[in-house]
Amino acid sequence: MIEIRNLTKKYSSVTPLKDVSFTLNNGDVIAVIGPSGTGKSTLIRCMNLLEKPTSGQIIFDGEDITKKGYDIKKARQKMGMVFQSFNLFGHLTVIENLMLAPMDLLKKSRQEAYDNGMELLKRVGMEDKALSYPDELSGGQKQRAAIARTLAMDPEVILLDEPTSALDPTMVSEVQAVIRDLSRGGTTMMIVTHEMNLAKSISNRVFYMDEGGIYEEGTPEEIFDSPKKELTRRFIRKLKIFEAVIDTKRYDFIRLNTELDAYLLKNDVSSADKYRIRLVIEELVQQILLPEGGRLPVNLTVEYSEQDDRCCITASYGGDKFDIRHSDNTLSLTMIENSAEEIEYFYDEHAEQVNIIKIKIRKNVWMDK
């Protein structure tokens, strides 16, 4: 239906899209997720030429809509757009908002446009607001009316740009219900959203955008349950990362602890977890790895997941094959094991740091209260 070929969009100081290519097939529901500023909205705005691509092609129903002289109104009649800011005409009633474009562009009669508009308002649960003006509606009602207005053009595909981001949390569910209904009805859609549960429940494909393009794509199960790439994993699990490199025995231990404390405070880690994390790092680095000759540098990573309030400490180090659970320092090892839910060791002879140890911090609820 829509084929994107090597799409690039450059601004004076940033390039949000670099050589992006994909195909949107008939019946697809693609959820586009990722951090702010990674080109998600720019992508779908380029697709209907609200933003003019710097280079690349957009093939829609066999025609290149980016070529010079193409009548973009022709494409927009078949490619509906739902904005986060509703964009309803304030001087028109809800039903008049729905009737305007079909009468003007599709040359429907007033009665036909009215009848179709009322059917669509009924579909989105808004028939009782047909004669209301936009300023008399709640945010959720405005967005449902905006979706109905888009459907009034009978588009082949609908692009939705953060349709719930401007809504009060209490109004989000009513708009999501309409979008879910559309997805179940086979409507071809591409939706930019920060609502992960919505993305997971309605889509058959998910794009995670980062580093100027589609960083990873897959089914909802692949992206949300088993992401393959690191940035996707961090985003999905809402991971907050602390990293440090210890490359000498005389490293600044006080500075490391100060930076670690700032990271733990910023992420509102519980007092009990803070204690365990500091303890594990000190025993692991100071008492086990550093006394072992030839282990430097030690690459240390602390991952805290906001999603499930869990923490994992990973240390990679050099030297011969060495699992810390075989350390002669039984006291330090016991202290680490008592603070850990799980300890995993890996050896990769092809890696720069051949030894990798992962320590998942134990959650003892009674200690956190």
Secondary structure, 3 states (H helix, E strand, C coil): CEEEEEEEECCCCCCCEEEEEEEECCCCEEEEECCCCCCHHHHHHHHCCCCCCCEEEEEECCEECCCCCCCHHHHHCCEEEECCCCCCCCCCCHHHHHHHHHHHCCCCCHHHHHHHHHHHHHHCCCHHHCCCCHHHCCHHHHHHHHHHHHHCCCCCEEEEECCCCCCCHHHHHHHHHHHHHHHHCCCEEEEECCCHHHHHHHCCEEEEEECCEEEEEECHHHHHHCCCCHHHHHHHCCEEEEEEEECCCCCCHHHHHHHHHHHHHHCCCCHHHHHHHHHHHHHHHHHHHCCCCCCCCEEEEEEEECCCCEEEEEEEECCCCCCHHHCCCHHHHHHHHHHEEEEEEEECCCCCCCEEEEEEECCCHHHHC
